Amino acid sequence: MSDHYRKTGEDVILRNTPNFILAISDKNFTHGRDNTNFTLAYAELFASYLKT
């Protein structure tokens, strides 16, 4: 995909998105996956609120 981008300038992954959210947690954090899933769900709900 990086070769395609270098040749054409077309961003096929992020598609020129103005924002990017990356949810991460420490590898040893017991509930890290659950917390990041909850965080992304709230971000998705809040994003639709901002759009209106």
DSSP file (Angstrom, degrees, kcal/mol; ACC not computed):
  #  RESIDUE AA STRUCTURE BP1 BP2  ACC     N-H-->O    O-->H-N    N-H-->O    O-->H-N    TCO  KAPPA ALPHA  PHI   PSI    X-CA   Y-CA   Z-CA
    1    1 A M     >        0   0    0      0, 0.0     4,-2.1     0, 0.0    11,-0.2   0.000 360.0 360.0 360.0 -33.0    0.0    0.0    0.0
    2    2 A S  H  >  +     0   0    0      2,-0.2     4,-2.4     1,-0.2     5,-0.2   0.878 360.0  52.1 -68.3 -34.3    2.9    2.3    0.7
    3    3 A D  H  > S+     0   0    0      2,-0.2     4,-2.2     1,-0.2     5,-0.2   0.916 108.5  51.3 -64.1 -41.7    4.2    1.8   -2.9
    4    4 A H  H  > S+     0   0    0      1,-0.2     4,-2.6     2,-0.2     5,-0.5   0.906 110.8  48.7 -60.2 -41.9    0.7    2.6   -4.3
    5    5 A Y  H  X S+     0   0    0     -4,-2.1     4,-2.3     1,-0.2    -1,-0.2   0.913 111.0  49.6 -65.7 -42.4    0.7    5.8   -2.2
    6    6 A R  H  < S+     0   0    0     -4,-2.4    -1,-0.2     1,-0.2    -2,-0.2   0.865 116.9  41.7 -65.1 -35.2    4.2    6.8   -3.4
    7    7 A K  H  < S+     0   0    0     -4,-2.2    -2,-0.2    -5,-0.2    -1,-0.2   0.890 133.4  16.7 -79.4 -40.2    3.2    6.2   -7.0
    8    8 A T  H  < S-     0   0    0     -4,-2.6    -3,-0.2    -5,-0.2    -2,-0.2   0.675  86.3-130.5-109.8 -21.4   -0.2    7.8   -7.1
    9    9 A G     <  +     0   0    0     -4,-2.3     2,-0.5    -5,-0.5    -4,-0.2   0.541  60.5 140.9  77.9   6.2   -0.5    9.9   -4.0
   10   10 A E        -     0   0    0     -6,-0.5     2,-1.0     1,-0.0    -1,-0.3  -0.738  47.6-145.6 -88.1 122.8   -3.8    8.2   -3.2
   11   11 A D        +     0   0    0     -2,-0.5     4,-0.4     1,-0.2    -9,-0.1  -0.765  24.4 171.6 -89.4 101.6   -4.4    7.5    0.5
   12   12 A V  S    S+     0   0    0     -2,-1.0    -1,-0.2   -11,-0.2    -2,-0.0   0.522  72.1  47.9 -91.2  -6.1   -6.3    4.2    0.5
   13   13 A I  S    S+     0   0    0    -12,-0.1    -1,-0.1     0, 0.0    -2,-0.1   0.891 128.2  15.0 -96.9 -60.3   -6.1    3.6    4.3
   14   14 A L  S >  S-     0   0    0      3,-0.1     3,-1.0     6,-0.0    -2,-0.1   0.631  86.9-144.6 -92.4 -14.6   -7.1    6.9    5.9
   15   15 A R  T 3   -     0   0    0     -4,-0.4    -3,-0.1     1,-0.2    -5,-0.0   0.882  66.3 -58.4  51.3  46.9   -8.6    8.5    2.8
   16   16 A N  T 3  S+     0   0    0      1,-0.2    -1,-0.2     2,-0.0    -4,-0.0   0.785  82.6 177.6  58.6  32.7   -7.4   12.0    3.7
   17   17 A T    <   -     0   0    0     -3,-1.0    -1,-0.2     1,-0.1    -2,-0.1  -0.402  30.0-142.5 -65.7 141.1   -9.3   12.0    7.0
   18   18 A P  S    S+     0   0    0      0, 0.0     2,-0.3     0, 0.0    -1,-0.1   0.683  82.0  38.7 -79.2 -16.3   -8.7   15.2    9.1
   19   19 A N        -     0   0    0      2,-0.0     2,-0.4     0, 0.0    -2,-0.1  -0.949  59.1-170.3-135.8 153.3   -8.7   13.2   12.4
   20   20 A F        -     0   0    0     -2,-0.3     2,-0.5     2,-0.0    -6,-0.0  -0.966   6.0-162.4-145.1 125.6   -7.3   10.0   13.6
   21   21 A I        -     0   0    0     -2,-0.4     2,-0.5     2,-0.0    -2,-0.0  -0.939   6.3-175.6-112.5 126.9   -8.0    8.4   17.0
   22   22 A L        -     0   0    0     -2,-0.5     2,-0.6     2,-0.0    -2,-0.0  -0.971   8.8-159.6-122.8 115.1   -5.8    5.6   18.3
   23   23 A A        +     0   0    0     -2,-0.5     2,-0.3    13,-0.0    13,-0.1  -0.847  22.5 163.8 -98.4 122.2   -6.8    4.0   21.6
   24   24 A I        -     0   0    0     -2,-0.6     2,-0.3    12,-0.0    -2,-0.0  -0.892  15.2-173.4-132.5 161.6   -4.0    2.2   23.4
   25   25 A S        -     0   0    0     -2,-0.3     2,-0.1     4,-0.0     8,-0.0  -0.964  40.8 -78.8-147.8 165.0   -3.3    0.8   26.8
   26   26 A D    >   -     0   0    0     -2,-0.3     3,-1.5     1,-0.1     6,-0.2  -0.397  39.2-126.4 -64.0 140.7   -0.4   -0.7   28.7
   27   27 A K  T 3  S+     0   0    0      1,-0.3    -1,-0.1    -2,-0.1     5,-0.1   0.815 109.0  49.3 -59.7 -33.0    0.2   -4.3   27.8
   28   28 A N  T 3  S+     0   0    0      4,-0.0     2,-0.5     3,-0.0    -1,-0.3   0.436  80.7 113.2 -89.5   0.0    0.1   -5.4   31.5
   29   29 A F    X   -     0   0    0     -3,-1.5     3,-1.5     1,-0.2     4,-0.3  -0.645  61.9-146.6 -77.0 119.9   -3.1   -3.5   32.3
   30   30 A T  T 3  S+     0   0    0     -2,-0.5     3,-0.3     1,-0.3     4,-0.2   0.863  93.5  30.2 -57.6 -44.4   -5.8   -6.2   33.0
   31   31 A H  T 3> S+     0   0    0      1,-0.2     4,-2.6     2,-0.1    -1,-0.3   0.026  83.0 119.2-107.1  26.8   -8.8   -4.4   31.6
   32   32 A G  H <> S+     0   0    0     -3,-1.5     4,-2.3     1,-0.2     5,-0.2   0.894  75.1  49.0 -60.4 -43.8   -7.0   -2.4   28.9
   33   33 A R  H  > S+     0   0    0     -4,-0.3     4,-2.1    -3,-0.3    -1,-0.2   0.921 112.7  48.0 -64.2 -43.9   -8.9   -3.9   26.0
   34   34 A D  H  > S+     0   0    0      1,-0.2     4,-2.4     2,-0.2    -2,-0.2   0.929 111.9  49.8 -62.2 -45.4  -12.3   -3.3   27.7
   35   35 A N  H  X S+     0   0    0     -4,-2.6     4,-2.5     1,-0.2    -2,-0.2   0.900 110.8  48.6 -62.7 -41.3  -11.4    0.3   28.5
   36   36 A T  H  X S+     0   0    0     -4,-2.3     4,-2.5     2,-0.2    -1,-0.2   0.884 110.5  51.6 -68.5 -35.9  -10.2    1.1   25.0
   37   37 A N  H  X S+     0   0    0     -4,-2.1     4,-2.0     2,-0.2    -2,-0.2   0.924 112.0  46.4 -63.6 -43.6  -13.4   -0.4   23.5
   38   38 A F  H  X S+     0   0    0     -4,-2.4     4,-2.4     2,-0.2    -2,-0.2   0.913 112.1  51.6 -62.8 -42.8  -15.6    1.7   25.9
   39   39 A T  H  X S+     0   0    0     -4,-2.5     4,-2.3     1,-0.2    -2,-0.2   0.919 110.3  47.4 -61.9 -44.4  -13.5    4.8   25.0
   40   40 A L  H  X S+     0   0    0     -4,-2.5     4,-2.3     2,-0.2    -1,-0.2   0.859 109.8  54.0 -67.1 -34.1  -13.9    4.2   21.3
   41   41 A A  H  X S+     0   0    0     -4,-2.0     4,-2.2     2,-0.2    -2,-0.2   0.930 110.7  45.8 -64.5 -44.6  -17.7    3.7   21.7
   42   42 A Y  H  X S+     0   0    0     -4,-2.4     4,-2.7     1,-0.2    -2,-0.2   0.895 111.4  52.5 -64.4 -39.6  -18.0    7.0   23.5
   43   43 A A  H  X S+     0   0    0     -4,-2.3     4,-2.3     2,-0.2    -1,-0.2   0.899 108.7  50.5 -62.8 -40.0  -15.9    8.7   20.9
   44   44 A E  H  X S+     0   0    0     -4,-2.3     4,-1.5     2,-0.2    -2,-0.2   0.915 112.7  46.1 -64.6 -43.1  -18.1    7.4   18.2
   45   45 A L  H  X S+     0   0    0     -4,-2.2     4,-1.3     1,-0.2    -2,-0.2   0.916 114.1  47.8 -64.9 -42.9  -21.3    8.6   20.0
   46   46 A F  H  X S+     0   0    0     -4,-2.7     4,-2.1     1,-0.2    -2,-0.2   0.858 106.0  58.6 -67.8 -35.2  -19.7   12.0   20.7
   47   47 A A  H  X S+     0   0    0     -4,-2.3     4,-1.3     1,-0.2    -1,-0.2   0.898 105.2  49.1 -61.8 -40.7  -18.6   12.4   17.1
   48   48 A S  H  X S+     0   0    0     -4,-1.5     4,-0.8     1,-0.2    -1,-0.2   0.832 108.9  54.4 -69.0 -29.9  -22.1   12.0   15.8
   49   49 A Y  H >< S+     0   0    0     -4,-1.3     3,-0.6     1,-0.2    -2,-0.2   0.895 107.9  49.3 -66.7 -40.7  -23.2   14.6   18.3
   50   50 A L  H 3< S+     0   0    0     -4,-2.1    -2,-0.2     1,-0.2    -1,-0.2   0.781 101.4  64.4 -69.3 -27.4  -20.6   17.1   17.0
   51   51 A K  H 3<        0   0    0     -4,-1.3    -1,-0.2     1,-0.3    -2,-0.2   0.804 360.0 360.0 -68.2 -29.7  -21.7   16.6   13.4
   52   52 A T    <<        0   0    0     -4,-0.8    -1,-0.3    -3,-0.6    -2,-0.2   0.467 360.0 360.0 -81.3 360.0  -25.1   18.0   14.0
